[in-house]
Amino acid sequence: MQAIDALVTRRSATTLTEPAPDAGALQLIFASAVRAPDHGRLRPWRFVVIQGAARAHFGELLAAHLARTQPGASPESLQRERAKALRAPLIVVVAAHVNQAVKIPPLEQLLSAGVAAGNIMLAALALGYNAMWKTGDAAYDAALAAALGFGPADTIVGFLYLGTEAARPSTVRGEWQDLVREWHGPAV
């Protein structure tokens, strides 16, 4: 697949199944991720791969987060939360390791991790897979982040679900023209 084809055809998957990217594909996917812009050469990207039986453990973390933040959550709600970890055969948790001691603004470090996540999604598509990017309250929970091995300087930017798309929906994205304007200097 040509790079421009991946860029103009990429869209989030709705249903992902096996197979997941194998070890060779993951090497290419992560090699693509770390090509994200990196002001100050900080390498702020951190990745955790969750697959196989570990997905059920991740589902328990999601359910525990919901139970902690919504004590009245029903058993059905907790089960739905657990099931989120089974949306795809492989999950990549992407985080930014934000170094407050450097002159590079924290926002730029977060954005770099966001671009790395986007690169992961594009690389997956180029290799014949697809992905969906999810966050939700659990992504911003310190206890969940710690359970995944992240420290206080790490900020999760997304849970990327990767696999083979079961069916390609025919949804069409809006055009870009209404989102772009040219600036000609300050208004007088």
trRosetta pair geometry for C-beta under 8 A, 3 or more apart (Angstrom, degrees):
i j d omega theta_ij theta_ji phi_ij phi_ji
1 5 5.1 -125 -174 81 89 126
1 6 5.4 94 133 -54 126 96
1 125 7.3 -96 93 127 167 81
1 126 4.6 -146 65 -138 122 69
2 5 4.5 94 62 0 85 106
2 6 7.3 -156 93 -5 46 83
3 6 5.8 -56 -155 35 36 110
3 7 6.4 33 151 -19 68 108
3 126 7.5 -8 -102 -99 52 135
4 7 5.5 -54 -147 38 36 114
4 8 6.2 14 163 -4 70 110
5 8 6.5 -67 -140 46 25 93
5 9 5.7 -5 171 6 65 122
6 9 6.6 -73 -130 50 19 92
6 10 5.8 39 169 -52 63 105
6 122 5.0 92 148 -163 126 89
6 125 5.1 137 -142 97 98 120
6 126 4.8 -28 -85 -69 143 92
7 10 6.4 -37 -138 2 18 114
7 122 6.9 11 -79 -128 61 126
9 125 7.5 171 92 173 95 140
10 121 6.6 94 -164 133 132 106
10 122 6.0 -55 -85 -101 150 73
10 125 5.4 -117 -105 -34 92 170
11 171 6.9 -176 166 81 158 107
11 173 6.5 -163 -97 -44 119 115
12 121 7.9 -46 -97 -151 67 137
12 130 7.9 118 -168 165 31 108
12 131 7.1 -68 -134 101 66 59
12 132 4.5 73 -170 -117 102 76
12 133 6.6 -101 -108 19 120 76
13 16 5.2 76 119 -63 147 96
13 130 4.0 120 -60 121 123 124
13 131 6.2 146 7 64 112 12
13 132 5.0 -103 56 -47 79 95
13 161 7.7 -116 64 95 116 101
13 163 7.6 -146 102 61 167 83
13 165 4.7 -141 -129 -103 119 102
14 132 7.4 99 -85 -75 22 137
14 165 7.8 68 39 -149 64 99
14 167 7.5 -38 63 71 111 84
14 169 5.8 58 -4 -20 138 125
15 165 6.8 95 77 -160 64 62
15 166 4.0 -44 108 33 114 123
15 167 6.3 31 51 30 122 83
16 87 6.4 57 45 142 105 74
16 88 3.8 5 90 -109 134 96
16 89 7.0 -125 135 7 102 75
16 130 6.6 -144 -99 78 103 90
16 131 7.6 31 -86 -111 146 32
16 132 6.9 -140 -26 2 126 105
16 161 5.8 173 32 139 151 105
16 162 6.9 -179 -166 153 153 16
16 163 3.3 117 169 56 107 117
16 164 6.6 127 -159 57 70 34
16 165 6.2 -45 -100 -94 65 47
16 166 6.9 -147 -92 -18 13 88
17 88 7.8 -104 -59 -132 17 57
17 89 6.9 50 172 -29 30 109
17 163 5.7 164 57 150 19 133
17 164 5.5 -46 70 69 73 89
17 165 7.9 70 22 -172 79 7
17 166 5.0 81 -9 -72 116 97
18 89 4.9 91 -83 -62 69 151
18 163 6.6 -66 -77 -155 24 113
18 164 6.6 2 120 24 22 113
19 22 7.2 -9 160 -50 126 88
19 89 7.0 -84 -169 59 30 163
19 163 7.3 -177 107 -156 27 75
19 164 5.7 61 48 -24 54 124
20 51 6.3 -163 84 -127 170 128
20 88 7.1 105 -101 157 103 89
20 89 3.7 -132 -50 97 112 115
20 90 3.7 114 -156 -19 139 117
20 129 7.5 47 -158 -128 40 139
20 162 6.0 86 -150 106 89 91
20 163 5.1 -52 -95 -105 69 72
20 164 7.6 -117 -75 -16 31 79
21 25 3.6 -129 -163 102 97 128
21 26 5.2 132 122 -58 117 72
21 29 6.1 35 168 -27 168 142
21 90 6.3 -89 36 47 82 163
21 124 6.4 -99 -54 -122 131 88
21 127 6.6 54 -114 103 109 143
21 129 5.4 -66 -61 -35 91 160
21 162 5.8 -25 0 141 108 135
22 25 5.2 94 48 14 62 103
22 26 7.0 -118 105 -7 31 92
23 26 5.7 -55 -146 36 30 112
23 27 6.6 37 153 -25 63 99
24 27 5.7 -47 -154 26 33 113
24 28 7.0 26 151 -11 63 102
25 28 5.8 -57 -155 39 37 108
25 29 6.1 40 148 -24 70 107
25 124 7.8 70 165 -117 116 62
25 127 5.0 125 -141 167 109 155
25 129 7.1 95 173 -15 148 133
26 29 5.2 -51 -141 37 36 116
26 30 6.2 27 162 -12 69 104
26 49 7.1 22 -147 -106 142 147
27 30 6.3 -60 -147 41 26 101
27 31 6.2 29 153 -21 63 110
28 31 5.5 -53 -142 37 31 114
28 32 6.4 34 155 -20 63 104
28 123 6.0 -177 127 -176 88 123
28 127 6.4 135 87 -75 136 136
29 32 5.8 -57 -157 34 29 111
29 33 6.5 34 146 -27 63 104
29 92 7.9 -145 136 -59 135 160
29 120 5.5 52 178 -140 100 73
29 123 4.4 157 -119 107 61 134
29 124 6.0 38 -113 -64 121 73
29 127 7.2 -75 -65 2 93 148
29 162 7.9 14 -135 -123 162 163
30 33 5.1 -42 -144 28 41 119
30 34 6.6 30 162 -13 68 102
30 47 6.5 -132 -117 37 110 167
30 120 7.6 17 -85 -103 46 96
31 34 6.5 -60 -149 39 28 101
31 35 7.3 36 148 -28 58 104
32 35 5.8 -56 -162 21 38 117
32 119 4.6 -169 140 161 92 107
32 120 6.8 151 88 -84 108 39
32 122 7.0 -141 161 79 142 95
32 123 3.8 169 41 -68 161 137
33 36 6.5 -21 173 -21 49 107
33 45 6.3 155 145 -177 108 160
33 47 7.0 59 124 -63 166 140
33 94 7.8 -147 -151 -117 133 120
33 116 4.2 54 -174 -169 85 89
33 117 7.5 42 -133 -66 104 26
33 119 4.9 161 -102 87 42 118
33 120 5.0 22 -84 -62 107 87
33 123 7.3 -83 -44 6 71 143
34 43 7.2 6 -146 -135 106 90
34 45 6.1 -142 -98 47 74 148
34 116 6.7 29 -77 -125 37 114
35 119 6.2 166 59 -141 91 157
36 45 6.8 118 38 -57 132 133
36 112 5.2 125 127 -171 122 71
36 113 7.5 125 105 -87 166 17
36 115 3.9 137 -145 101 113 107
36 116 4.1 -83 -22 -65 147 71
36 118 7.9 112 -103 51 112 92
36 119 5.7 -131 -66 -12 90 137
37 112 5.9 -118 86 -113 69 87
37 115 6.0 32 28 69 84 168
38 41 5.7 68 122 -106 113 35
38 42 6.2 -153 -177 40 95 68
38 43 6.3 21 -154 -71 144 42
38 44 7.2 176 -135 10 93 86
38 112 5.5 86 -100 -146 59 139
39 42 7.4 5 83 3 56 107
39 104 5.1 153 107 -129 105 122
39 108 5.1 -32 41 159 136 138
39 112 7.1 -136 18 -65 79 128
40 102 6.0 108 179 158 157 142
40 103 7.3 172 -95 64 137 80
40 104 4.1 -102 -7 -50 147 135
42 97 7.9 -156 147 84 105 93
42 99 5.8 -145 -154 19 130 131
42 102 6.5 -156 -95 42 126 167
42 104 6.1 -120 -33 45 139 156
42 109 6.3 -51 85 -112 151 105
42 112 7.7 130 62 59 108 167
44 96 4.8 12 147 -159 115 79
44 97 5.0 -157 -158 55 64 71
44 98 6.6 43 -151 -82 125 43
44 99 7.1 -125 -102 -3 100 93
44 109 4.3 163 -105 -162 168 93
44 110 7.9 -83 132 -59 147 28
44 112 5.3 96 49 80 119 129
44 113 5.8 -88 109 -52 104 98
45 94 7.1 -41 -154 -158 90 90
45 95 7.7 124 -163 75 45 51
45 96 7.0 -37 -96 -107 41 54
45 97 7.5 -37 42 10 9 92
45 112 7.0 -112 -55 127 88 97
45 113 5.4 155 -102 -110 70 77
45 116 4.6 122 -106 -82 134 176
46 94 7.5 135 77 -162 56 43
46 95 4.3 -27 67 68 107 98
46 96 7.2 175 18 -94 93 7
46 97 5.2 94 -32 -40 118 101
46 113 7.7 -16 26 -121 67 124
46 150 6.8 125 113 -110 149 96
46 154 5.8 -42 39 -131 154 123
47 92 5.7 -22 -160 -169 103 102
47 93 7.0 145 -158 74 47 57
47 94 6.0 -12 -103 -103 75 62
47 95 7.6 -171 -72 25 32 75
48 92 7.2 150 73 -159 46 51
48 93 4.2 -6 55 51 100 109
48 95 7.6 34 -4 -2 99 112
48 148 5.3 -177 45 176 176 110
48 149 6.5 146 -98 49 133 114
48 150 7.7 -95 -32 -50 134 95
49 90 6.9 -25 -163 -167 91 100
49 91 7.5 145 -160 81 44 54
49 92 5.7 -19 -100 -103 65 74
50 54 4.9 -136 -155 115 76 115
50 55 5.7 118 147 -84 102 61
50 58 5.0 48 -170 -48 154 146
50 85 7.4 -75 134 -158 138 102
50 90 7.3 146 79 -163 55 50
50 91 4.2 -14 61 63 106 103
50 92 7.6 -172 21 -78 76 27
50 93 6.8 56 -12 -19 113 101
51 54 6.2 42 55 49 32 110
51 55 6.6 4 -144 -43 21 100
51 89 6.5 32 -141 152 96 69
51 90 4.6 -13 -92 -110 109 76
51 91 7.2 -180 -68 24 60 65
52 55 6.8 170 78 -3 27 94
53 56 5.8 -41 -171 25 59 111
53 57 7.1 57 137 -14 72 100
54 57 5.2 -51 -155 37 49 116
54 58 6.3 54 145 -23 72 100
55 58 5.4 -51 -149 36 35 114
55 59 6.4 43 148 -23 65 101
55 85 4.5 156 177 151 78 102
55 86 5.8 107 145 -84 130 61
55 89 8.0 -98 -53 -155 151 33
55 91 6.6 126 -109 1 92 118
56 59 5.3 -46 -150 32 36 117
56 60 6.8 41 149 -21 62 98
56 82 7.6 18 -150 -174 63 101
56 85 6.6 156 -89 102 22 138
56 86 7.6 32 -79 -66 64 103
57 60 5.6 -48 -156 30 36 114
57 61 6.9 40 145 -19 63 98
58 61 5.4 -48 -155 31 39 114
58 62 6.6 40 147 -19 66 100
58 85 4.3 154 91 -128 100 133
58 91 6.6 -164 128 53 175 152
59 62 5.5 -50 -149 34 36 113
59 63 6.4 34 152 -16 66 104
59 81 7.2 136 -167 122 73 65
59 82 3.7 65 165 -161 113 63
59 83 6.7 74 -137 -36 129 17
59 84 6.6 155 -117 55 83 69
59 85 3.4 -119 -62 22 84 134
59 86 6.6 6 -70 -25 136 87
60 63 5.6 -53 -145 39 34 110
60 64 6.1 37 154 -22 66 105
60 82 6.5 29 -70 -117 44 98
61 64 5.6 -53 -144 36 30 112
61 65 6.4 35 153 -23 63 102
61 138 7.5 109 127 -163 90 125
61 144 5.3 111 167 -133 112 90
61 147 5.4 180 -120 99 127 150
61 148 7.5 78 -159 -53 170 89
62 65 5.7 -52 -153 31 31 113
62 66 6.6 28 151 -16 63 104
62 81 4.6 -165 129 164 102 94
62 82 6.5 170 71 -87 108 35
62 84 5.6 -131 161 57 171 122
62 85 6.1 -167 3 -44 134 104
62 138 5.3 -18 -125 -112 75 162
62 144 7.6 58 -84 -125 46 135
63 66 5.7 -54 -150 37 35 111
63 67 6.2 34 152 -18 67 106
63 78 4.6 67 -150 -167 106 84
63 79 7.6 35 -106 -70 127 24
63 81 4.5 142 -87 93 63 119
63 82 4.8 2 -49 -61 125 85
64 67 5.6 -53 -144 39 32 112
64 68 6.2 33 154 -21 65 107
64 143 7.9 -109 120 120 114 126
64 144 7.8 159 80 -87 102 89
65 68 5.8 -58 -148 36 29 111
65 69 6.2 4 163 -1 66 113
65 81 7.6 -156 60 -178 90 141
65 137 7.1 172 150 107 122 97
65 138 4.6 108 96 -112 165 92
65 141 5.1 -163 -134 3 123 176
65 143 7.1 171 -99 77 84 108
65 144 5.1 -4 -75 -60 128 125
66 69 6.3 -68 -138 48 26 95
66 70 5.6 -32 180 40 68 107
66 73 5.1 73 146 -78 103 172
66 77 6.6 -156 160 136 143 103
66 78 6.0 -177 86 -105 130 67
66 81 4.7 -121 -12 -81 148 165
66 138 7.6 -37 -49 -71 76 108
67 70 7.1 -70 -113 66 16 67
67 71 6.8 49 180 -113 57 44
67 73 5.8 -110 -94 45 53 127
67 78 6.2 34 -62 -105 99 118
68 71 7.7 -2 -157 -73 15 71
68 141 8.0 110 75 -151 134 138
68 143 7.1 2 65 53 176 153
69 137 6.4 -147 103 138 172 145
69 141 7.5 -106 -47 -101 131 126
70 73 4.4 84 104 -50 107 101
70 77 7.6 -69 100 128 137 148
73 77 4.4 -119 -172 87 95 133
73 78 5.6 113 125 -54 119 86
73 81 7.9 8 175 -17 149 137
74 77 4.6 101 54 3 77 100
74 78 7.1 -142 96 -2 44 85
75 78 5.6 -54 -148 38 35 112
75 79 6.3 36 153 -21 66 105
76 79 5.6 -54 -148 36 31 112
76 80 6.5 35 152 -20 64 103
77 80 5.6 -50 -148 34 33 113
77 81 6.5 36 151 -21 63 103
78 81 5.5 -51 -152 33 34 115
78 82 6.6 38 149 -20 65 101
79 82 5.5 -47 -149 33 36 114
79 83 6.4 39 151 -23 65 105
80 83 5.6 -55 -149 34 32 115
80 84 7.2 51 149 -38 60 90
81 84 5.9 -35 -165 3 37 116
82 85 6.5 -52 179 20 46 109
82 86 7.9 24 136 -5 68 107
83 86 5.5 -63 -162 39 54 110
83 87 7.7 90 143 -54 69 73
84 87 5.9 -11 -169 -30 47 113
84 134 7.5 -153 -175 132 117 164
85 91 7.0 -69 -150 -29 69 151
87 132 7.3 -79 141 57 135 130
87 134 7.8 85 46 -15 165 149
87 161 4.9 -36 96 -139 115 156
88 91 6.5 128 71 -69 106 72
88 131 7.8 35 -123 -129 167 57
88 132 7.3 179 -44 32 136 98
88 161 3.6 139 9 178 138 97
88 162 5.8 130 154 54 143 27
88 163 4.1 -160 -159 -12 93 121
89 162 7.6 -66 65 93 74 65
89 163 4.6 112 24 -102 91 117
90 161 7.5 136 82 -161 52 48
90 162 4.6 -35 80 68 104 96
90 163 6.2 154 26 -67 84 77
91 159 5.8 -17 -167 -174 114 93
91 160 6.7 145 -161 76 57 50
91 161 5.6 -24 -103 -100 78 61
91 162 7.3 167 -93 18 26 79
92 120 6.1 -129 81 -174 154 155
92 159 7.8 152 77 -163 43 46
92 160 4.4 -15 61 62 93 108
92 162 6.4 35 -4 -9 103 122
93 148 5.9 -47 79 -172 168 153
93 156 6.1 -48 -178 -133 101 111
93 158 7.7 -173 -149 98 48 44
93 159 5.6 -21 -103 -108 72 68
93 160 7.6 -171 -80 21 22 75
94 113 5.9 154 155 175 101 97
94 116 6.3 176 -155 97 129 105
94 117 4.4 -179 71 -84 171 102
94 120 7.0 -149 -71 2 135 150
94 156 7.2 107 81 -158 48 64
94 157 5.2 -50 104 60 97 97
94 158 5.2 8 49 58 107 82
94 159 7.9 -169 19 -84 75 22
94 160 6.1 49 -15 -12 112 113
95 113 6.4 -54 136 -157 22 148
95 145 7.4 107 -106 -142 142 109
95 150 5.5 -178 -108 -113 176 136
95 154 4.6 29 155 -179 138 104
95 155 6.0 160 -161 78 86 35
95 156 4.7 -50 -95 -95 93 49
95 157 6.3 156 -114 3 32 79
96 109 5.2 126 178 137 125 87
96 110 4.7 -135 14 -104 169 50
96 112 6.8 113 -120 67 113 85
96 113 3.5 -123 -73 -17 90 147
96 114 7.9 -21 -55 -26 122 69
96 154 6.9 160 80 -152 42 57
96 155 5.0 -11 55 57 93 93
96 157 5.9 68 -18 -37 96 118
97 109 7.6 -93 79 174 46 125
97 151 7.9 43 -127 52 94 101
97 153 5.7 42 -164 118 70 103
97 154 5.3 -28 -98 -95 64 79
98 106 4.8 36 -160 -140 126 95
98 109 4.9 136 -115 98 72 143
98 110 6.7 0 -84 -56 115 82
98 153 5.5 -148 60 179 68 77
98 154 7.3 160 11 -101 77 24
98 155 5.9 32 -17 -1 120 112
99 102 4.9 42 111 5 115 111
99 104 7.4 53 69 59 101 107
99 109 6.8 172 27 -100 73 157
99 153 6.9 38 -84 -175 44 133
100 106 6.6 -2 -97 -73 71 112
100 153 7.3 -126 -9 -128 94 103
104 108 5.3 -106 176 75 93 130
104 109 6.1 103 122 -52 116 95
105 108 4.9 97 66 2 83 101
105 109 7.4 -151 100 -3 48 85
106 109 5.5 -57 -153 36 40 113
106 110 6.3 40 151 -18 71 104
107 110 5.6 -54 -149 38 34 112
107 111 6.2 35 153 -20 67 106
108 111 5.5 -50 -143 37 33 113
108 112 6.4 41 153 -26 63 101
109 112 5.7 -47 -151 28 31 115
109 113 7.0 30 150 -14 61 101
110 113 5.8 -56 -156 36 35 109
110 114 6.5 38 146 -21 66 105
110 155 6.2 -27 -106 78 102 138
110 157 6.5 149 -164 -88 80 120
111 114 5.2 -51 -150 35 38 117
111 115 6.4 39 152 -19 68 99
112 115 5.8 -51 -150 35 33 110
112 116 6.5 38 148 -21 63 102
113 116 5.3 -47 -148 33 37 117
113 117 6.6 42 150 -21 64 99
113 155 7.6 160 53 78 161 90
113 157 4.8 156 118 -7 115 148
114 117 5.5 -49 -152 32 34 113
114 118 6.6 35 149 -17 64 102
114 157 5.3 -134 -78 -179 70 147
114 158 7.7 91 -117 -9 67 120
115 118 5.4 -50 -149 37 38 114
115 119 6.3 43 150 -22 67 101
116 119 5.5 -50 -149 34 33 114
116 120 6.7 40 149 -24 63 99
117 120 5.6 -47 -154 27 35 115
117 121 6.8 33 150 -16 63 102
117 133 6.4 83 159 -118 123 128
117 157 5.9 -135 -31 103 144 119
117 158 5.1 80 -141 47 154 131
117 160 6.0 -175 -154 -58 93 127
118 121 5.7 -54 -153 35 36 111
118 122 6.4 32 152 -15 68 106
119 122 5.7 -55 -145 40 34 110
119 123 6.0 34 156 -20 68 107
120 123 5.9 -56 -145 38 27 109
120 124 6.3 31 155 -22 63 106
120 131 6.9 86 121 -68 90 174
120 160 5.7 36 107 168 137 175
120 162 7.7 -94 156 -72 106 130
121 124 5.8 -51 -148 33 30 113
121 125 6.6 30 153 -17 62 105
121 130 8.0 21 -161 -168 78 53
121 131 4.4 -125 -121 63 80 134
121 133 6.6 -53 -70 -48 137 108
121 160 6.6 -134 -68 -142 87 127
122 125 5.7 -55 -152 36 33 112
122 126 6.3 32 152 -19 67 107
123 126 5.6 -54 -145 38 33 113
123 127 6.3 23 157 -12 66 111
124 127 6.0 -68 -150 43 28 104
124 129 4.2 -73 -179 82 88 108
124 130 6.1 125 126 -119 112 12
124 131 4.8 88 67 -31 156 113
124 162 5.3 -128 -124 -134 147 114
125 128 7.9 91 -179 -31 28 10
125 129 6.9 -93 -75 74 28 58
125 130 5.8 47 -93 -105 76 65
125 131 7.4 -91 -46 11 82 92
128 164 7.6 -10 136 -115 84 90
129 162 5.8 34 150 -175 137 94
129 163 6.3 -169 -159 119 106 12
129 164 5.9 -84 -125 -84 71 53
129 165 7.6 132 -175 -19 44 79
130 162 7.5 179 92 -143 33 60
130 163 7.3 -26 60 72 69 54
130 164 7.3 77 21 -149 84 24
130 165 4.3 29 25 -49 137 111
131 160 5.3 -6 -171 -176 128 98
131 161 6.2 151 -157 78 67 52
131 162 4.8 -23 -98 -95 94 72
131 163 7.9 123 -92 20 53 54
132 160 7.4 163 79 -154 38 54
132 161 4.9 -7 55 54 88 106
133 158 4.8 -19 -165 -171 97 144
133 159 7.5 138 -161 72 49 48
133 160 5.5 -21 -102 -101 69 74
133 161 7.9 -159 -75 19 23 75
134 139 7.8 -173 123 -53 67 127
134 158 6.7 128 64 -163 35 85
134 159 4.8 -32 71 67 89 100
134 160 7.9 166 23 -87 69 26
134 161 6.5 34 3 -14 113 109
135 138 8.0 -180 164 61 49 72
135 139 4.0 -67 -162 8 75 156
135 140 7.5 44 173 -29 106 90
135 156 7.7 150 -135 122 87 102
135 157 7.7 -66 -98 164 115 35
135 158 5.5 -70 -74 -110 86 67
135 159 6.8 157 -92 13 36 84
136 139 5.9 118 61 -4 57 98
137 140 6.1 -74 -162 44 44 100
137 141 6.6 58 144 -46 74 103
138 141 5.4 -45 -150 8 41 124
138 144 5.4 78 -173 -42 81 177
138 159 8.0 9 92 -29 112 137
139 144 7.9 -83 -95 92 15 138
139 156 4.6 -140 -171 105 78 123
139 157 7.6 -11 177 150 127 5
139 158 6.6 -8 -132 -103 144 30
139 159 6.4 -130 -89 -21 106 94
140 156 7.0 -136 -75 58 40 102
141 144 4.1 64 85 14 112 110
141 145 6.5 176 90 -12 57 85
142 145 5.6 -56 -145 39 32 113
142 146 6.2 33 156 -21 66 106
142 152 7.6 14 -143 -110 114 69
143 146 5.7 -53 -147 36 30 111
143 147 6.5 33 152 -21 63 105
144 147 5.6 -53 -150 34 33 113
144 148 6.7 25 152 -13 64 106
145 148 5.8 -63 -155 40 32 107
145 150 4.1 -64 173 66 91 125
145 154 6.3 177 180 94 126 107
145 156 5.7 -144 -100 -27 106 113
146 149 7.7 73 -176 -56 33 10
146 150 6.5 -91 -79 66 32 70
146 151 7.6 63 -107 -105 73 32
148 156 7.9 67 57 -81 151 126
150 154 3.8 -122 -169 85 106 144
150 156 6.8 -124 -33 -56 172 89
151 154 5.3 101 53 0 60 106
156 159 7.6 13 175 -51 124 73
165 168 6.0 65 128 -72 138 71
174 178 7.4 -53 154 41 121 118
175 178 6.7 91 86 5 92 91
176 179 5.4 -71 -166 41 58 114
176 180 6.2 38 147 -17 89 114
177 180 6.4 -72 -147 38 32 102
